[in-house]
Amino acid sequence: MAKIAANQAFDADSFEAPVIGIAADMGVHDSGLHGHGRHQLLFAAAGCMSIELEHTLCLLPPSRAAWIPAGMMHRVQSRGVVAYRSLYFERDLPFAAPGLQVAEVNPLLREVIERMAFWPWDMAAERQASLLQVFGEELLAARSEDWRLPFPADPRLASWLDAVRRGDLPPRLNQLAARVGACERTISRIFLRDTGMSYQDWRQQWRLLKAMERLADGAGAGEVAQALEFASDSAFIAFFRQHAGVTPARYAQARGS
């Protein structure tokens, strides 16, 4: 059976078929830091997931798929994700990307993922071959999206980053300087060196990803604006439209929230 309980133990590396799929309805979930011997594709039709790597946070919005290469250590967190699908692929594939990728899922790719997620775990490789080829073609053709946020690696920011990973709102630059005991110029240099972004741009990207996550979880614009400390609902709506290209309401509607 491919349908499993959210808390059911599962080891994809114990199977030999080219593709192993699982399906589940998730509530609050934290996978902990782990890795697989197989490549993994994560997808959920509704709800939002976050994927944390060693120095990067990646948001996986609804109706997007994340390709996680074999051996990559990662941690997946979600709240209220429904129709969760996870596919595990043997290493030797012509379409296997070397790094983490997030791709838009069109209707055909979605149906292929759905079919694979419910395949019997003992299905013969010959029976998987034709649909696996379609999957590879559609994945290669899918439009890539970049919802990643790199973390600085400087040890002076380690304890502060732990709080950010737990959901604390990054403060303004002068407040961060006072908190970590480094001057604003030093912190600015660290962020440019380690992330390629100014601290202000990094903070704005963090707020955007958190806003997308909260909207996908069903929060309203006013609730998100207050949680992320925008001056007003209208200020948040203008910010979100500028960076995401749509209003928060349109974004939530398009994601089925």
LUMLUM-361879 format. One record per residue (C-alpha): residue in three letters; x, y, z. Coordinates in steps of 0.1 Angstrom, whole numbers, plus 5000, padded with zeros to 4 digits. Example, Ala and Ser with C-alpha at 12.3 -4.5 7.8 and 13.67 -1.06 7.14 Angstrom:
Ala512349555078 Ser513749895071 
This chain:
Met500050005000 Ala501250354992 Lys498850545015 Ile500450565049 Ala499650735082 Ala501351065089 Asn503350915118 Gln504150585101 Ala507750485098 Phe508950445062 Asp512350365047 Ala512450425010 Asp516050295008 Ser514849945017 Phe513149894983 Glu514649794950 Ala512049924925 Pro513150234904 Val510350444919 Ile508750414953 Gly505850644962 Ile503950734994 Ala500850945000 Ala499651085033 Asp497651375049 Met499951565072 Gly499151785102 Val501951945120 His505051765108 Asp508851795114 Ser510951525097 Gly514151615116 Leu517451645098 His517951335076 Gly518951215041 His518150935017 Gly520050704995 Arg517550784967 His516551104950 Gln513251244964 Leu510451454950 Leu508151634974 Phe504751764964 Ala501451874981 Ala498352004963 Ala497552234993 Gly499352355023 Cys502952475025 Met506152305034 Ser509652435042 Ile512852255035 Glu515852345055 Leu519352265044 Glu522652335062 His522752705052 Thr519552755033 Leu515852775039 Cys513652685009 Leu509852735008 Leu507752484989 Pro504352654981 Pro501252454972 Ser501252294938 Arg505052314935 Ala507452014936 Ala510852004952 Trp513551774939 Ile516051674966 Pro519151484953 Ala520151164970 Gly522451214999 Met521451575006 Met520751635043 His517451815048 Arg514651885072 Val511051925062 Gln508452105082 Ser504752155075 Arg501452255091 Gly498152125077 Val499551995045 Val496951775027 Ala497451544997 Tyr501151505006 Arg503051304980 Ser506651184982 Leu508450994954 Tyr511850824958 Phe513950744927 Glu516950524921 Arg520150724917 Asp520950644881 Leu518550864862 Pro519151084832 Phe517051364845 Ala518451374881 Ala519351734890 Pro522451774911 Gly520952024935 Leu517752124952 Gln515152254927 Val511652384930 Ala509452344899 Glu505952444889 Val503652134885 Asn501352144855 Pro498251924853 Leu499951644834 Leu502951624859 Arg500451644888 Glu498551334875 Val501851144869 Ile502951224905 Glu499551114918 Arg499750784899 Met503250714911 Ala502450794947 Phe499950504947 Trp501950244929 Pro502349914947 Trp505749904963 Asp506449564946 Met505549684911 Ala508049544885 Ala510449794870 Glu509249714834 Arg505749834844 Gln507150164857 Ala509350244827 Ser506850424804 Leu505350654830 Leu508850724845 Gln509950854811 Val506951084809 Phe507751204844 Gly511351284835 Glu510351474804 Glu507751684823 Leu510151754851 Leu512851874828 Ala510352104810 Ala508752244842 Arg509352604850 Ser511852644879 Glu511152874908 Asp513653004934 Trp512153044969 Arg515352994987 Leu516853205015 Pro520553155022 Phe521753175058 Pro525053345068 Ala527653105082 Asp529453335105 Pro529553185141 Arg528753525156 Leu525253495143 Ala524653135152 Ser522453175183 Trp520453445166 Leu519853225136 Asp518652945158 Ala515853175170 Val515053275134 Arg514852915124 Arg512252865152 Gly510253145136 Asp511453465154 Leu511053775132 Pro514553915122 Pro514854265137 Arg516054575120 Leu519754605114 Asn520554835144 Gln518554605167 Leu520454295154 Ala523754475159 Ala522854545196 Arg521754185201 Val524854005187 Gly527454265198 Ala528754355164 Cys528554685145 Glu526054745117 Arg528954765091 Thr530354425102 Ile526954255100 Ser526354415065 Arg529654275053 Ile528853925067 Phe525553915049 Leu526954035016 Arg529753785018 Asp527753475029 Thr524353535012 Gly525053774984 Met522354004998 Ser522254315020 Tyr520754255054 Gln517754465045 Asp517154255013 Trp517653935033 Arg515154045059 Gln512554135033 Gln513053805015 Trp512453625049 Arg509253825054 Leu508053735019 Leu508653365024 Lys506953365058 Ala504053565043 Met503553305016 Glu503753025041 Arg501153185064 Leu498753275035 Ala499052915022 Asp498152795057 Gly494953005056 Ala495853315075 Gly494353645063 Ala496253945051 Gly495654145084 Glu496853855105 Val499953815084 Ala500654195085 Gln500454195122 Ala502653885127 Leu505354015104 Glu505254365119 Phe504154575089 Ala502954925097 Ser499454855083 Asp497554595062 Ser497854825032 Ala501654835036 Phe501854455037 Ile499554425006 Ala501754674987 Phe504954484998 Phe503554144988 Arg502254274954 Gln505654424947 His507654104954 Ala505153834945 Gly503454004916 Val499953944930 Thr497954054961 Pro497853834991 Ala494153754984 Arg494953644948 Tyr497953444960 Ala495853254986 Gln493053194961 Ala495353064934 Arg496952824960 Gly493552684970 Ser493752825006 
